[in-house]
Amino acid sequence: MKSKILSILFITFLLISCQGQTSKTVETIDGKTYADKLSTTENPQLLDVRTPEEYAVEHLENASNVNWNSDDFVAKAEKLDKTKPVFVYCKVGGRSNQAAIKLLELGFKEVYNLDGGIMKWQGKKTGNSNTKPTGMNASEFEKLINSDKKVIINFSAKWCAPCKKMAPYLTKMQDELTGKISLIRLDADENKALMETMKLNELPVILIYENGKETWRHLGFLSEEDLRKQL
């Protein structure tokens, strides 16, 4: 009987303990909400978790570069104030979400992730904003797709995990389709102005053109089988 009573008391204690705990989750918020919270937070801790190379091209004003893929990410994060809000962002939101989860594990109380990353950040005020646009312009792109053959355009980036998964079969298809279909791969980071003009805010991207007209598009990972269905 005593053992049964102790068991009941133990279970009751566990239930009360669990109810008293709150699970922490990353708050992924849209650009406007993110900007509003930044502007109303005193001395916000704003982290750009991309590579130094990406950061050098463009970054949100007053952001510190703490590269998620670097071995010293945790060491640098530990120097921040865990009791104050932390705002993180990357290119499209994937790396910053992983970084935000890690920050919660390290004991940070309030972490905000920018939905869609810097690519969806509207009306942004950025550092290095006077950097001249690089890569292909809209006129050059028009000439590229103006063909009597079907043209497949792939936008990707070196840091993009889904892009890396697609790269082997796209390379294979480039050789396989030579003379029949043009498959052209463009680096998104080297063609940032073109990406913005075309309102492409996610990677990877597959666009299909016929006689200069877009006939199909897909944003995000795409299997070889699904791409071949469109040919």
HUBELZI-V536851 format. One record per pair of residues at least 12 apart in sequence whose C-alpha atoms are under 10 Angstrom apart, sorted by the first residue. I is the first residue (numbers start at 1). J is the second residue. If there is no record, write none. Layout:
# HUBELZI-V536851
<<I/J> <I/J>>
This chain:
# HUBELZI-V536851
<<24/101> <24/104> <24/105> <24/107> <24/108> <24/109> <24/110> <24/111> <25/100> <25/101> <25/104> <25/109> <25/110> <25/111> <25/112> <26/97> <26/98> <26/99> <26/100> <26/101> <26/102> <26/103> <26/104> <26/109> <26/110> <26/111> <26/112> <26/113> <27/87> <27/97> <27/100> <27/101> <27/110> <27/111> <27/112> <27/113> <27/114> <27/115> <28/87> <28/88> <28/89> <28/93> <28/96> <28/97> <28/100> <28/111> <28/112> <28/113> <28/114> <28/115> <28/116> <29/112> <29/113> <29/114> <29/115> <29/116> <30/113> <30/114> <30/115> <30/116> <30/117> <30/120> <30/121> <30/122> <31/113> <31/114> <31/115> <31/116> <31/117> <31/118> <31/120> <31/121> <31/122> <31/123> <31/124> <32/114> <32/121> <32/122> <32/123> <33/114> <33/115> <34/87> <34/88> <34/112> <34/113> <34/114> <34/115> <34/121> <35/114> <35/121> <35/122> <35/123> <35/124> <37/85> <37/87> <37/112> <38/85> <38/86> <38/87> <38/112> <41/84> <41/85> <41/86> <42/84> <42/85> <43/62> <43/84> <43/85> <44/62> <44/63> <44/84> <44/85> <44/86> <44/87> <45/62> <45/63> <45/64> <45/80> <45/81> <45/82> <45/84> <45/85> <45/86> <45/87> <45/88> <45/111> <46/60> <46/61> <46/62> <46/63> <46/64> <46/65> <46/66> <46/85> <46/86> <46/87> <46/88> <46/89> <46/112> <47/59> <47/60> <47/62> <47/63> <47/64> <47/65> <47/66> <47/67> <47/68> <47/77> <47/86> <47/87> <47/88> <47/89> <47/90> <47/96> <47/99> <47/100> <47/113> <48/60> <48/62> <48/63> <48/64> <48/65> <48/66> <48/67> <48/68> <48/87> <48/88> <48/89> <48/90> <48/91> <48/95> <48/96> <48/117> <48/118> <49/63> <49/64> <49/65> <49/66> <49/67> <49/68> <49/69> <49/70> <49/73> <49/88> <49/89> <49/90> <49/91> <49/93> <49/95> <49/96> <49/97> <49/98> <49/99> <49/100> <50/65> <50/66> <50/67> <50/68> <50/69> <50/70> <50/88> <50/89> <50/90> <50/91> <50/95> <50/96> <50/159> <51/65> <51/66> <51/67> <51/68> <51/69> <51/70> <51/90> <51/159> <52/65> <52/66> <52/67> <54/90> <54/91> <54/159> <54/189> <55/67> <55/90> <55/91> <55/127> <55/128> <56/127> <56/128> <56/131> <57/126> <57/127> <57/128> <57/129> <57/130> <57/131> <57/132> <57/133> <57/189> <58/118> <58/125> <58/126> <58/127> <58/128> <58/129> <58/130> <58/131> <59/89> <59/90> <59/91> <59/118> <59/124> <59/125> <59/126> <59/127> <59/128> <59/129> <60/89> <60/118> <60/121> <60/124> <60/125> <60/126> <60/127> <60/128> <60/129> <61/124> <61/125> <61/126> <61/127> <61/128> <61/129> <62/125> <62/126> <62/127> <63/87> <63/88> <63/89> <63/126> <63/127> <64/88> <65/88> <66/88> <66/99> <67/90> <67/95> <67/96> <67/99> <68/90> <68/95> <68/96> <68/98> <68/99> <68/100> <68/102> <69/95> <69/99> <69/159> <73/99> <73/102> <73/103> <74/99> <74/102> <74/103> <74/106> <77/99> <77/102> <77/103> <77/106> <77/108> <78/103> <78/106> <78/107> <78/108> <80/108> <81/107> <81/108> <81/109> <82/103> <82/104> <82/106> <82/107> <82/108> <82/109> <82/110> <82/111> <83/107> <83/108> <83/109> <83/110> <84/108> <84/109> <84/110> <84/111> <85/108> <85/109> <85/110> <85/111> <85/112> <86/100> <86/103> <86/108> <86/109> <86/110> <86/111> <86/112> <86/113> <87/100> <87/110> <87/111> <87/112> <87/113> <87/114> <88/100> <88/103> <88/111> <88/112> <88/113> <88/114> <88/115> <88/117> <89/112> <89/113> <89/114> <89/115> <89/116> <89/117> <89/118> <89/121> <90/113> <90/114> <90/115> <90/116> <90/117> <90/118> <90/119> <91/114> <91/115> <91/116> <91/117> <91/118> <91/119> <91/120> <91/121> <91/159> <91/160> <91/189> <91/201> <91/202> <91/203> <92/114> <92/115> <92/116> <92/117> <92/118> <92/119> <92/120> <92/121> <92/160> <92/201> <92/202> <92/203> <93/113> <93/114> <93/115> <93/116> <93/117> <93/118> <93/119> <93/120> <93/202> <94/113> <94/114> <94/115> <94/116> <94/117> <94/160> <94/161> <95/113> <95/117> <95/159> <95/160> <95/161> <96/112> <96/113> <96/114> <96/115> <96/116> <96/117> <97/111> <97/112> <97/113> <97/114> <97/115> <97/117> <98/113> <99/111> <99/113> <100/112> <100/113> <101/113> <116/201> <116/202> <117/201> <117/202> <118/201> <119/192> <119/195> <119/196> <119/199> <119/200> <119/201> <119/202> <119/203> <120/196> <120/199> <120/200> <120/201> <120/202> <121/201> <132/193> <133/190> <133/191> <133/192> <133/193> <133/194> <134/189> <134/190> <134/191> <134/192> <134/193> <134/194> <135/186> <135/187> <135/188> <135/189> <135/190> <135/191> <135/192> <135/193> <135/194> <136/186> <136/190> <136/191> <136/192> <136/193> <136/194> <136/195> <137/191> <137/192> <137/193> <137/194> <137/195> <137/197> <138/193> <138/194> <138/195> <138/197> <138/198> <139/194> <140/194> <141/194> <142/212> <142/213> <143/212> <144/182> <144/184> <144/212> <145/182> <145/184> <145/208> <145/209> <145/210> <145/211> <145/212> <145/213> <145/214> <146/209> <146/210> <146/211> <146/212> <146/213> <147/181> <147/182> <147/209> <147/210> <147/211> <147/212> <147/213> <148/181> <148/209> <148/210> <148/211> <148/212> <149/179> <149/180> <149/181> <149/182> <149/209> <149/210> <149/211> <149/212> <150/180> <150/181> <150/182> <150/183> <150/208> <150/209> <150/210> <150/211> <150/212> <150/213> <150/214> <150/215> <150/231> <151/180> <151/181> <151/182> <151/183> <151/184> <151/207> <151/208> <151/209> <151/210> <151/211> <151/212> <151/213> <151/214> <151/231> <152/174> <152/181> <152/182> <152/183> <152/184> <152/185> <152/206> <152/207> <152/208> <152/209> <152/210> <152/214> <152/216> <152/217> <152/227> <152/231> <153/182> <153/183> <153/184> <153/185> <153/186> <153/205> <153/206> <153/207> <153/208> <153/209> <153/217> <154/166> <154/167> <154/170> <154/183> <154/184> <154/185> <154/186> <154/187> <154/188> <154/203> <154/204> <154/205> <154/206> <154/207> <154/208> <154/217> <154/218> <154/219> <155/184> <155/185> <155/186> <155/187> <155/188> <155/189> <155/191> <155/195> <155/200> <155/202> <155/203> <155/204> <155/205> <155/206> <155/207> <155/219> <156/185> <156/186> <156/187> <156/188> <156/189> <156/190> <156/202> <156/203> <156/204> <156/205> <156/206> <156/220> <157/185> <157/186> <157/187> <157/188> <157/189> <157/190> <157/203> <157/204> <158/187> <158/188> <158/189> <159/189> <160/203> <160/204> <161/203> <161/204> <161/221> <162/203> <162/204> <162/220> <162/221> <162/222> <163/203> <163/204> <163/205> <163/220> <163/221> <163/222> <164/204> <164/221> <165/221> <165/222> <165/223> <166/204> <166/221> <166/222> <166/223> <166/224> <167/185> <168/224> <169/223> <169/224> <169/225> <170/183> <170/184> <170/185> <170/223> <170/224> <170/227> <171/183> <171/184> <171/185> <173/224> <173/228> <181/231> <182/208> <182/209> <183/206> <183/207> <183/208> <184/206> <184/207> <185/205> <185/206> <186/205> <187/204> <188/200> <188/202> <188/203> <188/204> <188/205> <200/219> <201/219> <202/218> <202/219> <202/220> <203/218> <203/219> <203/220> <203/221> <204/218> <204/219> <204/220> <204/221> <204/222> <205/217> <205/218> <205/219> <205/220> <205/221> <205/222> <206/218> <206/219> <206/220> <206/221> <206/222> <206/227> <207/219> <208/227> <208/230> <208/231> <215/230> <216/230> <217/230>>
